Every structure is written in structure tokens, then in C-alpha cells.
Amino acid sequence: MLKTQRKPYENAQDLLKIYRAAFEKAKYLKDDDEKLLAFNEVIDYCAKSKICVEEDTKKRNQVLFWTYNNIGDIFTLKNTTELKDENYVYALQYYKNAMEFLSTDSDRKPILEKMAHIYLELQDEKMWRKTLEQIALNEDDEMKRQAFVELSNSTDDAKLKAQYLETALNYITYENVSFLQKCKNTLNICEILLSIYEQNNAKSDYERIKTLQTNTLELLN
């Protein structure tokens, strides 16, 4: 059976057509490897064209993002029936490739969350934590205080907990809450930090946070 001859790549619209065909084909395929082959046709089509490889347009990048993300998802799901770490390793690589073609920051968090889940499954605590930190930093400034407080709750390491809480303090002013609530958030963090620094005999840090606590309390009087 002769292969269908595809027209040479001219612009991102051509790539989008190949992607749509691959997506529709994959929807009806039950075998994961066949789904992977379907989406790899998109990557191969672009790779064979110097124009596509060198092009840097929003549409082309969006199509490649979708493609790499879908392949990463397939490898992740594949591991539910075929328990091999290599599936997760491949998934991580394709998610990383997808990140290279991000069109909006809003797409970054879901990818990072999927990567964090995989690192947790692989028991790679170092990369799991590093990815969680990336997720927190990816939040809007007004949400970073909460994100880093949650990060501090994910560890029993006093030094790391303090580091996260110190970072959280830096973003309190950006929160879209009342002045009173900002003061309360500051005092809550100060209380935890004071306990950590006292237990670890970190005198200069203790005094610094104690001063912040005192100044914040004065603002409430």
C-alpha cells in the first residue's frame, strides 16, 4: 500500500492540519504505541522541513506544544498498565520538550504539576521539590505568599521551611487582601519563623523576625 504523499511544509497551517489528523486518529486507537506513532507524525513532518524547524510563530509553537504534551500524557497513562520507569522517563522528556513551545504562562503550571507527580512516583525527591518550587514561582505575585506557605508545610527540614517562609514574606504586599489581613499573614509567618530560629539558635535571624513582628503589631494599634 502506497503512503499518502504529503505536500511540503509552507506554513504553520500545514502543521495544524497534520496535528488535527493525528488527534482524530489517536481518538479511535486503543493501542498506546499506535497513538504515539500518530502524534510522532506531527513531529516528523516538522523536522523534515527547514522552514518549520526555523519558524517561530505562535501557531507553530502551539501545535508542537500540544503534540509533545499529548505524547507525554500517553507515556504517563501507559505506565498504569505497563509498569516501567522508562515510560515515566519518556513522559518527562516530552513534557520538557512541550515547555520549550509554551505560548502562555497559564500552560506552564499543568505541565509542571504532571512532572511533579512523576518525580514523586519515581521517588526522586530532589526533582519533585525543585518542580514544586517552579510551580510556586509560576504563580502570580499575589498568590506566591500562599504557594510558599504551602511549600513550607511539605517539609520537615527546618532550614528549608524557613527559606520558604522567608520567601512568602516577600510577597505579602502583593496580595489582594485588606491591610489587616496582610498584617495577620505577616504575624502568622513570623510566629513560625521565630520558633524555627529559636530552636536552631539562629540569633540574628530571630532578632530580625522579632523586630518585624513588633513593628507589625504596632501597626495594628
SULJOHU-V877852 format. One record per helix or strand of 2 or more residues. SS is the DSSP state (hx for helix, st for strand). FROM is the first residue (numbers start at 1). TO is the last residue. If there is no record, write none. Layout:
# SULJOHU-V877852
SS	FROM	TO
SS	FROM	TO
This chain:
# SULJOHU-V877852
hx	12	27
hx	32	47
hx	50	54
hx	58	78
hx	85	99
hx	106	121
hx	125	138
hx	141	152
hx	158	169
hx	172	174
hx	179	199
hx	203	220
